[in-house]
Amino acid sequence: MEKWHRPVLLKEVLEYSGKIEGAKVADFTFGEGGHSEAFLERGALRVDALDRDSEALARYRGAGKFANDPRLNLLHGPFSKCSELLKDKDYDIILMDLGVSTRQLLQPDRGFSFQKEGPLDMRMDTSSGPTLAELLDSTEEEDLANALYQYGEIRTSRSLARKILQRWQEGSLKSTLDLASLMGPRRPGKSHPATTLFMALRMAVNEELSEIRVAIPAALGKLRIGGRLLVITFHSVEDRLVKRTFQLDAGRCICSERICACPRIAKVKILTPKPVAPSDAEQENNPRSRSALLRCVEKTLPQG
Ligand SMILES: C[S@@+](CC[C@H](N)C(=O)[O-])C[C@H]1O[C@@H](n2cnc3c(N)ncnc32)[C@H](O)[C@@H]1O
């Protein structure tokens, strides 16, 4: 982990993980390795770590603090494929720290930044899947509008989708800065107006919600009974999905039907009745942590 990198909600992650010494851990979002290193420093038996970004894994293999530690096993792939990537089913702790890493955001050539010129890419895995440019080439206006609304809750999604596709088709939308300029200038004291647009497009390019939908039940299937799943989200759409999935797995009703259609079988116990937010000090020291929320469940019944 580089000196500038600060893993989000680290103290809280370690606290909710339970006993770490001797634990078998799966880190589904290795990134710069901050959380994985903390598990290894505290005596984890093994850390199997996934990331869909092969550049992040290669960088760590080259210079990471625990790169040569036999307890760390780095694997390339999306966490929705964890059933294929990981053979064990007796993990004590599984962590998902969702979204993009600070490094991905700051590297203009990855196309995530609305502040620096970059290509319309936005893939976390640069070796597969369509880029944002390829998505714009093939998408219908209505589908784009739906994505902007679903992922970014952008109320002007229809007119914005039309504007994006018009500019794309006339050839005046070539870079991340062209895209950001569609949202107008930044106002003092406010977040950049392109923040939500970029997040929504990134989620569409990387199919982030369906990744989470597949991965949570698969992760629960990989835990031993008593093992814990911890998920850190960075915005309300993701957090709502994690919260509802955990409630359903805890045997609660999440439907609004007159006759409940929820399975009502408790397979987990919710350890965070309210999501855990970073302390004031962390928010001040690491502005990226401000929107982070941690939820944690403990597996109580066999499944998967
Ligand atoms: C917020 S960063 C994780 C930071 C990490 N916990 C640390 O302390 O360095 C998220 C990482 O997860 C990866 N990622 C996001 N979605 C993924 C997915 N569906 N499958 C695998 N990796 C994913 C990203 O490529 C990124 O490197």
The ligand as an ORCA input file, in Angstrom:
! r2SCAN-3c Opt
* xyz 0 1
  C     -12.454      1.169     -3.145
  S     -11.263      0.219     -3.966
  C     -10.712     -0.896     -2.730
  C      -9.609     -0.358     -1.896
  C      -8.994     -1.393     -0.974
  N      -9.924     -1.865      0.024
  C      -7.761     -0.839     -0.321
  O      -7.754     -0.616      0.889
  O      -6.802     -0.586     -1.049
  C     -12.237     -0.831     -4.930
  C     -11.445     -1.843     -5.753
  O     -12.351     -2.877     -6.072
  C     -12.238     -3.235     -7.398
  N     -13.561     -3.697     -7.817
  C     -14.696     -2.974     -7.905
  N     -15.709     -3.740     -8.322
  C     -15.203     -4.991     -8.477
  C     -15.762     -6.230     -8.880
  N     -17.039     -6.325     -9.250
  N     -14.978     -7.322     -8.888
  C     -13.658     -7.230     -8.518
  N     -13.064     -6.064     -8.169
  C     -13.832     -4.967     -8.140
  C     -11.783     -1.987     -8.118
  O     -11.069     -2.327     -9.289
  C     -10.911     -1.318     -7.056
  O      -9.573     -1.686     -7.223
*
